[in-house]
């Protein structure tokens, strides 16, 4: 997403026009959902609105666009166009020029800094307000229309443990809209010091871990410290709080033992049942990179579900 805005901004600064194409409404089984974007410049396009026939036609339309912001509807005709999609999408095409450079610069700076803000598109043009949040919405009345969405990293993934799997998971999750925070109690840990994918790393005392993991439906926490007793201690301090996702890495015997120890200490079984452990989807993973993929896939599955796990 950052690359899309950077490329569009670079084009404007070179005196070349760009067109922002955004899915603002979608009905039925279509390839791009509201918020999907591509920027079409003289050098080509970056981003995607779902691919296929619609993307090709909208890119061609953007290159010949004349006038101001406009809406285009696309009716997917199933196998008649070599696709099995059969729904409807509405696209917003916004021509971008030098007057919008400051707005695009603000978007780039916000996203680069792992912040967030509200993007508003409409028949009047484009605006962005950093630091705000708004639900994705689309409204149309006659020739007037508006679309709003929140850009940026609202959801936080806290990885407790800064080892090799933590580094691999940070690398995978950095491609998704999460703010990544890594916690460990080892100040000189090479895999945490050398983690370029996390937005923040903190050396903490695990006894105070709960102070560093935000509550709520936008918070995801993964426990993968270097010691079983530390995993147990961290889980005991987090299991009574509410997160969208709470998982712990380890073998099935380790998980059973830790859960039994915590039950003996008074932790309710229904609380432990909400913990994803052993962590990750069962794909036979062994290496840090494979484990990271399985954990990331599980987090995405939970994120895209209708309710917390």
ZITA-V25979 format. One record per residue. RES is the residue in one small letter. SS is DSSP state (helix for helix, strand for strand, loop for the rest). PHI is phi in degrees with one decimal (NA if undefined). Layout:
# ZITA-V25979
<<RES	SS	PHI> <RES	SS	PHI>>
This chain:
# ZITA-V25979
<<x	loop	NA> <x	helix	-62.8> <x	helix	-60.4> <x	helix	-57.4> <x	helix	-70.1> <x	helix	-64.0> <x	helix	-66.1> <x	helix	-63.9> <x	helix	-64.6> <x	helix	-59.9> <x	helix	-62.3> <x	helix	-62.9> <x	helix	-70.2> <x	loop	-89.3> <x	loop	80.3> <x	loop	-111.6> <x	loop	-76.7> <x	strand	-143.5> <x	strand	-126.6> <x	strand	-93.1> <x	strand	-112.7> <x	strand	-131.7> <x	strand	-75.4> <x	strand	-107.4> <x	strand	-154.4> <x	strand	-151.0> <x	strand	-130.2> <x	loop	83.3> <x	loop	-78.8> <x	loop	-119.6> <x	loop	-79.3> <x	loop	-127.0> <x	loop	-92.9> <x	loop	-52.4> <x	loop	104.1> <x	loop	-65.0> <x	strand	-141.1> <x	strand	-145.6> <x	strand	-110.4> <x	strand	-108.3> <x	strand	-124.6> <x	loop	-64.9> <x	loop	-87.9> <x	strand	132.9> <x	strand	-127.4> <x	strand	-136.2> <x	strand	90.8> <x	strand	-151.1> <x	loop	-109.8> <x	loop	124.0> <x	loop	78.5> <x	helix	72.2> <x	helix	-62.9> <x	helix	-60.4> <x	helix	-64.0> <x	helix	-62.8> <x	helix	-67.9> <x	helix	-70.1> <x	helix	-65.1> <x	helix	-63.9> <x	helix	-63.6> <x	helix	-63.9> <x	helix	-70.0> <x	loop	-112.7> <x	loop	-65.5> <x	loop	-126.1> <x	loop	96.6> <x	loop	-93.6> <x	loop	-57.7> <x	strand	-146.7> <x	strand	-108.7> <x	strand	-130.4> <x	strand	-98.1> <x	strand	-131.8> <x	strand	-99.6> <x	loop	-76.3> <x	loop	-104.1> <x	helix	64.1> <x	helix	-64.5> <x	helix	-62.4> <x	helix	-112.3> <x	loop	76.7> <x	loop	-138.0> <x	loop	-103.3> <x	loop	-72.4> <x	loop	-148.7> <x	loop	-130.0> <x	strand	-127.8> <x	strand	-122.7> <x	strand	-117.0> <x	strand	-113.8> <x	strand	-100.6> <x	strand	-111.9> <x	strand	-118.4> <x	strand	-69.4> <x	strand	-114.0> <x	loop	-132.7> <x	helix	-54.6> <x	helix	-59.9> <x	helix	-90.5> <x	helix	-60.4> <x	helix	-64.0> <x	helix	-65.3> <x	helix	-64.6> <x	helix	-62.9> <x	helix	-63.7> <x	helix	-63.4> <x	helix	-60.2> <x	helix	-63.9> <x	helix	-65.1> <x	helix	-69.6> <x	helix	-62.7> <x	loop	-85.7> <x	loop	61.2> <x	loop	-93.3> <x	strand	-149.2> <x	strand	-174.1> <x	strand	-101.6> <x	strand	-96.5> <x	strand	-124.7> <x	strand	-116.0> <x	strand	-178.6> <x	loop	-63.1> <x	loop	-90.5> <x	strand	123.5> <x	strand	-130.3> <x	strand	-146.0> <x	strand	-145.4> <x	strand	-121.4> <x	strand	-70.4> <x	loop	88.3> <x	loop	-100.4> <x	loop	-131.8> <x	loop	-155.5> <x	loop	-69.5> <x	loop	-67.6> <x	strand	-149.9> <x	strand	-138.8> <x	strand	-137.8> <x	strand	-139.3> <x	strand	-141.7> <x	loop	64.5> <x	loop	-87.0> <x	strand	-97.8> <x	strand	-152.4> <x	strand	-143.0> <x	strand	-138.3> <x	strand	-135.1> <x	strand	-158.9> <x	strand	-94.5> <x	strand	-99.1> <x	strand	113.0> <x	loop	-103.3> <x	loop	-84.9> <x	strand	-87.9> <x	strand	-113.8> <x	strand	-106.3> <x	strand	-103.9> <x	strand	-104.0> <x	strand	-93.8> <x	loop	124.0> <x	loop	-112.9> <x	loop	-80.8> <x	helix	-65.3> <x	helix	-68.8> <x	helix	-59.1> <x	helix	-63.4> <x	helix	-65.5> <x	helix	-66.9> <x	helix	-59.5> <x	helix	-62.7> <x	helix	-68.2> <x	helix	-71.6> <x	loop	-65.7> <x	loop	-84.4> <x	loop	-113.7> <x	loop	-79.3> <x	strand	-118.5> <x	strand	-86.8> <x	strand	-106.0> <x	strand	-122.8> <x	strand	-111.9> <x	strand	-118.1> <x	strand	-156.8> <x	loop	-101.9> <x	loop	-108.3> <x	loop	-70.9> <x	loop	-106.4> <x	loop	-72.1> <x	helix	-60.1> <x	helix	-71.1> <x	helix	-93.1> <x	helix	-60.8> <x	loop	-95.9> <x	loop	-93.4> <x	loop	-85.9> <x	loop	-95.0> <x	loop	-74.0> <x	loop	-79.7> <x	strand	-154.6> <x	strand	-123.6> <x	strand	-135.5> <x	strand	-93.6> <x	loop	-132.8> <x	loop	-92.6> <x	helix	-59.2> <x	helix	-65.3> <x	helix	-113.7> <x	helix	-60.3> <x	helix	-61.5> <x	helix	-70.9> <x	helix	-105.5> <x	loop	-117.9> <x	loop	-66.8> <x	loop	-77.6> <x	strand	110.5> <x	strand	-75.8> <x	strand	-103.7> <x	strand	-112.1> <x	strand	-124.0> <x	strand	-130.5> <x	strand	-126.1> <x	strand	-103.0> <x	loop	-152.5> <x	loop	-76.4> <x	loop	-87.7> <x	loop	-137.8> <x	helix	-60.8> <x	helix	-66.2> <x	helix	-67.7> <x	helix	-57.4> <x	helix	-63.5> <x	helix	-63.4> <x	helix	-64.9> <x	helix	-61.5> <x	helix	-59.3> <x	helix	-81.2> <x	helix	-105.7> <x	loop	-65.7> <x	loop	-85.2> <x	loop	-105.0> <x	loop	-106.2> <x	strand	-132.6> <x	strand	-67.1> <x	strand	-149.9> <x	strand	-134.3> <x	strand	-132.2> <x	strand	-134.3> <x	loop	-80.2> <x	loop	154.0> <x	loop	-73.0> <x	helix	-60.4> <x	helix	-60.5> <x	helix	-62.7> <x	helix	-62.4> <x	helix	-60.7> <x	helix	-66.4> <x	helix	-63.8> <x	helix	-62.7> <x	helix	-63.7> <x	helix	-62.5> <x	helix	-71.7> <x	helix	-60.8> <x	helix	-64.3> <x	loop	-90.3> <x	loop	103.5> <x	loop	-74.5> <x	loop	-69.0> <x	helix	-62.4> <x	helix	-66.5> <x	helix	-69.4> <x	helix	-65.0> <x	loop	-66.2> <x	loop	-86.4> <x	loop	-82.6> <x	strand	-82.2> <x	loop	-157.7> <x	loop	-57.6> <x	loop	-73.0> <x	loop	90.8> <x	loop	-77.2> <x	loop	-79.1> <x	loop	-123.1> <x	loop	69.3> <x	loop	-77.4> <x	loop	-134.2> <x	loop	-77.6> <x	helix	-53.5> <x	helix	-67.5> <x	helix	-67.5> <x	helix	-62.8> <x	helix	-59.8> <x	helix	-64.0> <x	helix	-66.6> <x	helix	-69.5> <x	helix	-59.5> <x	helix	-63.1> <x	helix	-66.5> <x	helix	-62.5> <x	helix	-63.0> <x	helix	-60.2> <x	helix	-67.1> <x	helix	-59.6> <x	loop	-89.2> <x	loop	-78.4> <x	loop	-80.7> <x	loop	-149.6> <x	loop	-63.2> <x	loop	-68.9>>
